């Protein structure tokens, strides 16, 4: 059995609520953030809607959108 990567559409007659897309996250240069894997960091540069470059002290990591594991402090 294989799973499809395509999201299923929500039927209007379904008793279940439609899935809600998470809101877009926007970051600014110099903003403090936390990442689930890398820990605390600071935004170095922003490529609007594409990626952010974050300095975590020991290394800099480019994180692509959507920023699921990245949260502003």
N, CA, C and O of each residue as an XYZ file, in Angstrom:
292
protein
N       0.846     -1.167      0.000
C       0.000      0.000      0.000
C       0.896      1.236      0.000
O       1.826      1.327      0.801
N       0.623      2.178     -0.888
C       1.412      3.406     -0.950
C       0.530      4.594     -0.639
O      -0.677      4.575     -0.882
N       1.153      5.633     -0.095
C       0.413      6.849      0.224
C       0.671      7.884     -0.857
O       1.788      8.010     -1.357
N      -0.341      8.603     -1.202
C      -0.223      9.641     -2.211
C       0.200     10.951     -1.556
O      -0.214     11.254     -0.437
N       1.024     11.723     -2.253
C       1.478     13.015     -1.735
C       0.457     14.114     -2.008
O       0.634     15.249     -1.564
N      -0.597     13.791     -2.726
C      -1.618     14.770     -3.073
C      -2.601     14.905     -1.911
O      -3.088     13.906     -1.381
N      -2.887     16.143     -1.523
C      -3.844     16.381     -0.445
C      -5.262     16.107     -0.953
O      -5.612     16.432     -2.087
N      -6.051     15.511     -0.091
C      -7.435     15.229     -0.478
C      -8.272     16.481     -0.334
O      -8.027     17.310      0.543
N      -9.258     16.613     -1.198
C     -10.126     17.778     -1.102
C     -11.178     17.532     -0.027
O     -11.541     16.391      0.259
N     -11.654     18.611      0.554
C     -12.640     18.528      1.620
C     -14.039     18.583      1.003
O     -14.359     19.503      0.250
N     -14.856     17.601      1.326
C     -16.225     17.583      0.811
C     -17.114     18.468      1.673
O     -17.017     18.423      2.899
N     -17.983     19.276      1.054
C     -18.846     20.164      1.832
C     -19.817     19.408      2.745
O     -20.289     19.971      3.732
N     -20.118     18.164      2.439
C     -21.057     17.388      3.246
C     -20.353     16.607      4.366
O     -21.008     15.885      5.117
N     -19.048     16.745      4.480
C     -18.288     16.007      5.478
C     -18.603     16.517      6.885
O     -18.750     17.723      7.082
N     -18.708     15.614      7.864
C     -18.946     16.044      9.243
C     -17.678     16.578      9.922
O     -17.745     17.120     11.025
N     -16.530     16.425      9.266
C     -15.262     16.871      9.831
C     -14.921     18.267      9.336
O     -15.317     18.663      8.240
N     -14.183     19.008     10.152
C     -13.782     20.353      9.768
C     -12.723     20.303      8.675
O     -11.917     19.374      8.621
N     -12.731     21.304      7.809
C     -11.739     21.397      6.745
C     -10.380     21.729      7.357
O     -10.307     22.502      8.312
N      -9.304     21.154      6.818
C      -7.980     21.480      7.355
C      -7.650     22.952      7.096
O      -7.973     23.504      6.044
N      -7.003     23.566      8.075
C      -6.658     24.981      7.973
C      -5.170     25.102      7.689
O      -4.351     24.506      8.388
N      -4.820     25.869      6.667
C      -3.418     26.076      6.335
C      -2.786     26.995      7.383
O      -3.401     27.979      7.795
N      -1.554     26.676      7.819
C      -0.907     27.554      8.807
C      -0.604     28.918      8.196
O      -0.327     29.007      7.000
N      -0.652     29.983      8.997
C      -0.376     31.321      8.457
C       1.085     31.447      8.046
O       1.963     30.801      8.618
N       1.330     32.286      7.046
C       2.692     32.515      6.593
C       3.499     33.211      7.681
O       3.005     34.129      8.336
N       4.726     32.779      7.871
C       5.602     33.390      8.862
C       6.499     34.398      8.158
O       7.042     34.115      7.090
N       6.653     35.572      8.757
C       7.511     36.618      8.216
C       8.568     36.954      9.250
O       8.262     37.148     10.427
N       9.815     37.022      8.803
C      10.919     37.328      9.696
C      11.661     38.555      9.199
O      11.653     38.851      8.005
N      12.308     39.273     10.122
C      13.090     40.456      9.786
C      14.536     40.239     10.205
O      14.815     39.465     11.121
N      15.451     40.923      9.536
C      16.865     40.815      9.887
C      17.085     41.271     11.326
O      16.521     42.275     11.761
N      17.903     40.530     12.053
C      18.201     40.856     13.434
C      17.235     40.262     14.441
O      17.466     40.358     15.647
N      16.167     39.657     13.976
C      15.154     39.078     14.873
C      15.685     37.796     15.505
O      16.341     36.994     14.840
N      15.397     37.606     16.794
C      15.798     36.391     17.505
C      14.772     35.294     17.234
O      13.567     35.543     17.250
N      15.261     34.072     16.985
C      14.389     32.943     16.669
C      14.876     31.697     17.396
O      15.988     31.657     17.923
N      14.028     30.695     17.410
C      14.411     29.393     17.931
C      14.021     28.335     16.898
O      12.993     28.450     16.231
N      14.858     27.308     16.779
C      14.627     26.221     15.827
C      14.593     24.920     16.615
O      15.353     24.752     17.569
N      13.721     24.001     16.225
C      13.561     22.746     16.959
C      14.848     21.917     16.981
O      15.096     21.203     17.953
N      15.666     21.998     15.938
C      16.889     21.207     15.860
C      18.122     21.994     16.282
O      18.953     21.481     17.031
N      18.256     23.245     15.810
C      19.481     24.025     16.007
C      19.475     24.883     17.264
O      20.547     25.266     17.733
N      18.321     25.198     17.827
C      18.247     26.001     19.044
C      18.058     27.483     18.767
O      17.387     27.858     17.806
N      18.655     28.337     19.618
C      18.488     29.781     19.517
C      19.385     30.363     18.439
O      20.511     29.910     18.236
N      18.863     31.386     17.744
C      19.643     32.028     16.699
C      19.125     33.412     16.390
O      18.165     33.887     16.997
N      19.784     34.062     15.421
C      19.405     35.411     14.993
C      19.372     35.427     13.467
O      20.265     34.886     12.815
N      18.324     36.058     12.896
C      18.180     36.157     11.446
C      19.271     37.067     10.894
O      19.431     38.198     11.354
N      20.024     36.575      9.906
C      21.083     37.347      9.273
C      20.566     38.019      8.014
O      20.797     39.210      7.803
N      19.860     37.255      7.167
C      19.298     37.823      5.941
C      17.998     37.117      5.594
O      17.757     35.982      6.005
N      17.164     37.818      4.824
C      15.850     37.301      4.458
C      15.694     37.351      2.949
O      15.907     38.395      2.332
N      15.320     36.215      2.347
C      14.907     36.157      0.946
C      13.390     36.005      1.004
O      12.888     34.907      1.245
N      12.668     37.077      0.788
C      11.226     37.150      1.030
C      10.471     35.988      0.384
O      10.463     35.838     -0.838
N       9.838     35.171      1.224
C       9.020     34.065      0.755
C       9.796     32.848      0.291
O       9.189     31.858     -0.117
N      11.140     32.893      0.343
C      11.950     31.780     -0.154
C      12.724     31.110      0.974
O      12.584     29.909      1.206
N      13.550     31.904      1.683
C      14.415     31.339      2.721
C      14.907     32.433      3.651
O      14.796     33.622      3.352
N      15.456     32.008      4.787
C      16.130     32.920      5.718
C      17.475     32.296      6.084
O      17.611     31.074      6.140
N      18.462     33.150      6.331
C      19.771     32.705      6.792
C      19.843     33.026      8.274
O      19.694     34.180      8.675
N      20.075     31.993      9.091
C      20.056     32.146     10.537
C      21.427     31.797     11.106
O      22.011     30.772     10.755
N      21.940     32.668     11.996
C      23.204     32.432     12.683
C      22.891     31.806     14.037
O      22.260     32.432     14.890
N      23.342     30.554     14.229
C      23.112     29.841     15.480
C      24.346     29.835     16.374
O      24.432     29.035     17.305
N      25.298     30.715     16.098
C      26.509     30.798     16.902
C      27.618     29.940     16.339
O      28.645     30.469     15.913
N      27.442     28.639     16.324
C      28.469     27.734     15.822
C      28.431     27.606     14.298
O      29.436     27.257     13.680
N      27.273     27.887     13.690
C      27.160     27.811     12.230
C      25.973     28.635     11.752
O      25.077     28.980     12.522
N      25.994     28.940     10.450
C      24.878     29.627      9.818
C      24.138     28.631      8.945
O      24.751     27.857      8.208
N      22.808     28.655      9.033
C      21.987     27.700      8.304
C      20.954     28.449      7.479
O      20.310     29.376      7.970
N      20.797     28.045      6.225
C      19.761     28.615      5.352
C      18.536     27.718      5.476
O      18.587     26.533      5.150
N      17.441     28.292      5.948
C      16.212     27.539      6.187
C      15.174     27.966      5.156
O      14.877     29.151      5.011
N      14.630     26.987      4.445
C      13.674     27.252      3.374
C      12.253     27.385      3.903
O      11.907     26.842      4.952
N      11.443     28.116      3.153
C      10.024     28.280      3.469
C       9.291     27.004      3.100
O       9.690     26.393      2.108
N       8.280     26.544      3.782
C       7.657     27.094      4.973
C       8.494     26.781      6.189
O       9.082     25.703      6.284
N       8.551     27.707      7.113
C       9.435     27.624      8.265
C       8.724     26.882      9.394
O       8.352     27.485     10.401
N       8.535     25.569      9.225
C       7.749     24.794     10.179
C       8.416     24.685     11.549
O       7.731     24.746     12.570
N       9.735     24.525     11.589
C      10.433     24.336     12.866
C      11.036     25.620     13.408
O      11.707     25.592     14.440
N      10.812     26.761     12.731
C      11.404     28.030     13.120
C      10.327     28.935     13.725
O       9.278     29.151     13.118
N      10.595     29.460     14.924
C       9.632     30.318     15.601
C      10.310     31.570     16.109
O      11.455     31.525     16.561
N       9.598     32.704     16.036
C      10.120     33.964     16.543
C      10.004     33.989     18.055
O       9.098     33.384     18.628
N      10.925     34.693     18.697
C      10.888     34.821     20.155
C      10.238     36.134     20.550
O      10.113     36.428     21.739
